[in-house]
Amino acid sequence: MSTKIFATTKSYLAGFLDGDGSIYVRLKPNPTYRFGFQVSPCVALFQSKKEAENFQRVCALIGCGYMRERKDGILEYVINKQDEIINFLSIIKPYLILKRKQADLMIAILKLKTEVKNQKSFSELAQLIDKFRELNYSKKRKRHNLTP
């Protein structure tokens, strides 16, 4: 997403994310990763398949990510690459209202992720990821106690 887009476009995308979007990060168990977990960040926008044409136009403004169709007839536009998430959230963050805390937390998590060197620092990252439980509604809340 280019920083040269109009403020009205940035505010529109922020409003869309506030209303029909989600910002979250999960720790997925994965023994092939250094500390046994994969950090999986995501920013997603949702819309009914009935509005596919308009939704594609909205998503084209973002310039990164991909669209998939869920089995329930909902289209989900997903941004899951770390640098693209940081760029997108940094650009629209001044216009976010409902999800500003999630955006701040996501950016902090992704920056801290690059600094993880050992089990202790990974445990600190996991504790930061757990803070999403307080900000987001989730039916499957998990707490990650990874202290060495």
PLY file of the C-alpha trace (Angstrom):
ply
format ascii 1.0
element vertex 148
property float x
property float y
property float z
element edge 147
property int vertex1
property int vertex2
end_header
0.00 0.00 0.00
1.41 3.33 -0.99
1.74 6.13 1.53
0.79 8.51 -1.30
-2.91 7.62 -1.26
-5.49 10.18 -0.23
-6.40 10.65 3.42
-10.03 9.90 2.53
-9.00 6.49 1.17
-6.93 5.77 4.28
-9.83 6.73 6.52
-12.26 4.63 4.45
-10.03 1.56 4.77
-9.63 2.19 8.51
-13.40 2.40 8.88
-13.85 -0.80 6.90
-11.33 -2.58 9.14
-12.99 -1.15 12.27
-16.41 -2.40 11.16
-15.82 -5.51 9.05
-12.31 -6.57 9.86
-10.05 -8.27 12.32
-6.48 -7.91 13.58
-5.05 -10.92 15.35
-1.97 -13.03 15.89
-1.81 -16.66 16.98
0.85 -19.01 18.20
0.44 -22.27 16.32
2.18 -25.35 17.67
4.76 -26.38 15.10
7.70 -28.58 16.07
9.69 -27.50 13.00
10.05 -23.97 14.42
12.88 -23.03 16.77
10.75 -22.67 19.91
8.00 -25.12 18.88
5.51 -22.46 17.78
4.83 -20.48 14.63
3.83 -16.82 15.06
0.92 -16.30 12.68
-0.19 -12.65 12.30
-3.20 -11.61 10.24
-5.25 -8.61 9.21
-8.52 -9.59 7.54
-11.49 -7.82 5.99
-14.83 -9.59 5.53
-17.76 -9.15 3.17
-20.64 -11.17 1.79
-20.03 -12.91 -1.53
-23.05 -10.96 -2.80
-20.87 -7.83 -2.73
-17.86 -9.46 -4.42
-17.40 -6.82 -7.13
-17.46 -3.86 -4.72
-15.34 -5.72 -2.18
-12.69 -6.45 -4.82
-12.54 -2.73 -5.63
-12.03 -1.91 -1.95
-9.31 -4.55 -1.56
-7.54 -3.34 -4.70
-6.87 -0.08 -2.83
-4.69 -1.99 -0.35
-2.29 -3.47 -2.90
-1.21 -6.51 -0.92
-2.80 -9.65 0.49
-5.19 -12.09 -1.13
-8.88 -12.99 -1.18
-10.46 -16.31 -0.34
-14.03 -17.50 -0.16
-15.19 -19.25 2.98
-17.72 -22.08 2.95
-20.33 -19.83 4.59
-20.45 -17.42 1.62
-18.20 -14.81 3.18
-15.23 -13.37 1.31
-12.14 -12.86 3.42
-9.33 -10.58 2.33
-6.17 -11.59 4.19
-2.91 -9.77 4.77
-0.49 -12.12 6.52
3.01 -11.04 5.52
4.76 -9.24 8.36
6.08 -6.27 6.36
2.75 -5.78 4.57
0.83 -5.83 7.87
3.15 -3.25 9.43
2.93 -1.02 6.35
-0.87 -1.24 6.05
-1.55 -0.69 9.76
0.96 2.16 10.00
-0.75 3.98 7.14
-4.34 3.62 8.39
-3.69 3.66 12.16
-4.30 7.41 12.60
-7.84 6.84 11.30
-8.69 3.72 13.32
-11.10 4.11 16.21
-12.23 0.67 17.39
-9.10 -1.30 16.50
-6.32 1.18 17.21
-5.13 -0.76 20.28
-4.99 -3.96 18.23
-2.99 -2.18 15.51
-0.52 -0.82 18.06
-0.17 -4.23 19.67
0.28 -6.01 16.33
3.02 -3.60 15.25
4.78 -4.02 18.62
4.55 -7.82 18.37
5.93 -7.93 14.83
8.83 -5.66 15.77
9.59 -7.70 18.90
9.43 -10.91 16.86
12.50 -9.80 14.90
14.44 -9.43 18.17
13.73 -12.90 19.61
17.03 -14.59 20.40
16.28 -17.16 23.10
13.50 -18.97 24.97
13.12 -16.12 27.47
12.58 -13.48 24.77
10.23 -15.85 22.93
8.23 -16.26 26.15
7.98 -12.46 26.40
6.68 -12.39 22.82
4.08 -15.06 23.68
2.89 -13.02 26.66
2.47 -10.00 24.39
0.50 -12.14 21.92
-1.76 -13.23 24.80
-2.77 -9.57 25.28
-4.93 -9.93 22.16
-7.27 -12.02 24.31
-8.16 -8.87 26.22
-8.80 -6.85 23.04
-10.52 -9.36 20.75
-13.53 -11.58 21.16
-12.59 -15.24 20.83
-14.40 -18.48 21.59
-11.11 -20.38 21.75
-8.91 -18.37 24.07
-5.57 -19.87 24.95
-2.93 -18.65 27.32
0.68 -19.40 26.46
2.81 -19.96 29.53
6.19 -20.57 27.94
8.46 -19.61 30.81
11.66 -21.66 30.77
0 1
1 2
2 3
3 4
4 5
5 6
6 7
7 8
8 9
9 10
10 11
11 12
12 13
13 14
14 15
15 16
16 17
17 18
18 19
19 20
20 21
21 22
22 23
23 24
24 25
25 26
26 27
27 28
28 29
29 30
30 31
31 32
32 33
33 34
34 35
35 36
36 37
37 38
38 39
39 40
40 41
41 42
42 43
43 44
44 45
45 46
46 47
47 48
48 49
49 50
50 51
51 52
52 53
53 54
54 55
55 56
56 57
57 58
58 59
59 60
60 61
61 62
62 63
63 64
64 65
65 66
66 67
67 68
68 69
69 70
70 71
71 72
72 73
73 74
74 75
75 76
76 77
77 78
78 79
79 80
80 81
81 82
82 83
83 84
84 85
85 86
86 87
87 88
88 89
89 90
90 91
91 92
92 93
93 94
94 95
95 96
96 97
97 98
98 99
99 100
100 101
101 102
102 103
103 104
104 105
105 106
106 107
107 108
108 109
109 110
110 111
111 112
112 113
113 114
114 115
115 116
116 117
117 118
118 119
119 120
120 121
121 122
122 123
123 124
124 125
125 126
126 127
127 128
128 129
129 130
130 131
131 132
132 133
133 134
134 135
135 136
136 137
137 138
138 139
139 140
140 141
141 142
142 143
143 144
144 145
145 146
146 147
